[in-house]
Amino acid sequence: MSATNDVVSRLQHALGLAVDLRPEALEAARADRSGHRSPAAPLAVVHARTVADVQSVMRIATHTRTPVVIRGAGTGLAGAGLAGAGTICLSLTRMNRIVEIRPDDQLAVVEPGIINADLNAALAEHGLWWAPDPASREISTVGGNIATGAGGLLCAKYGVVRDAVLGVDVVLADGELVRFGHRTVKGVTGYDLTALMIGSEGTLGVVVGATLKLRPLVPGATSTVAAVFTDLRAAAAATSAVTAAGIQPAILELMDAHSVRAVHDLLGLPQPPAGTVHVTAQTDGPSAVAEADAIAKILRAHGAMVEVSADPMRGAELLRIRRSMHPAMAALGTTLIEDVSVPRSRLADMFDEIARIERDYDLLIPVVAHAGDGNLHPNFIFDGPDVPARVWDAASDLFRSALRLGGTLTGEHGVGILKARWLREELGDRQWRLQREIKRVFDPLGILAPGAVFDDTTTDEGER
């Protein structure tokens, strides 16, 4: 029996019908929303339903030295969930229960496959919500949100996943189940291994459960501010001025002229004048109206035409333009969606850098930014299924520009496979080696998420 057949046979013996060998399932596991695809299909897709299923997979993988790629809904944008040749794809989407909701403690215990929006629909009945709000919230899983350290439109005020998880249950590479973190709001016993797991992209273990920190639903209505600028730098400076004024909107988004034009095309709206840039803000809570008025005043002072509305239906209509960004980009061609963050005071400078890169590489790069926290999403548009070399060159220029401005390679998408080659430049040699050593402690055989985060072609000093 070949090694491949031996692995599959062991999986089938232990897990029966949970082992999926259908060609369409294997093909689907090769791709995610990053636009990338692994060169070949995995050995099998295992649809785990219980913690015991996950433990069985990891024990077989350890015994046979078979790499494992952990997968949720496949909405990742950095390629960490791409299952390739010789790997087991471990799917957690069928582990989707809400185990417990405790309104008195403002926490919930969930399995990783629960969809973000479904969780919040259930929590709303208790007057609670889980704050992380990725654009993919209608289709992405909480486990995937944890694995990537997801953010979203609301994170400037309400934080990212790291701020909303109290603890995680993790199956390690050898199949052992461990629990990190607490059910208490405070807890500083030992090292913070919960925080280490958040954003680890499947490289350290399999998150099979999470204890989530909830918030009460925000009382009162929201107010929405929609501003139109004719100058991108002025728009970026205006959003920085909002932050500098100490105002904290729930949403503060900026769309450049390329993005605005693409979304208007998608939605069948009249095209705005050339060079039109949008800033959209939304405030909530008891001070929503006063904060919206203060934001509008700042935006007008920077040259914007501004609309303020406290009507929920009009607010949803104004936000629809921003929320239509991703399908609008898909309509333009193949898209490499990038994700860099800079200090909010350097946002305008980063837009200048992106404009330079567009000119230097003769590319179309629409940009949308979570302006409230300095997180930009440049979209490299090209034809065909494969990323051309000049797009990678331009992306490399983009990453280094963000680092020069005091920023980071990724604010919320993760490193995955796409950015692994640049990780060492941001971390520096010593921190890069320390992180590699942490990976070895959790995964001594190197079977978890091969190629993700740490580029397998990059070696440390003394490694061969």
Buried (B, 14 or more C-beta within 10 A) or exposed (E): EEEBEEBBBBBBEBBEEBBBEEEEBBEBBBBBBBBBBBEEBBBBBBBBBEBBBBBBBBBBBBEBEBBBBBBBBBBBBBBBBBBBEBBBBBBBBBBBEBEEBBBEBBBBBBBBBBBBBBBBEBBEEBEBBBBBBBBBBEBBBBBBBBBBBBBBBBBBBBBBBBEBBBBBBBBBBBBEBEEBBBBEEEEEEEEBBBBBBBBBBBBBBBBBBBBBBBBEEBEEBBBBBBBBBBBBBBBBBBBBBBBEEEBBBBBBBBBBBBBBBBBBEBEEEEEBEEEBBBBBBBBBBEBBBEBBEBBBEBBEEBBBEBEBBBEEEBBEEBBEBBBBBBEBBBEBEBBBBBBBBBBBBBBBBBBBBBBEBBEEBEBEBBBBBBBBBBBBBBBBBBEEEEBBEBBBBBBBBBBBBBBEBEBBBBBBBBBBBBBBBBBBBBBEEEEBBEBBEBBEEBBEEBBBBBBBBBBEEEEEEEEE
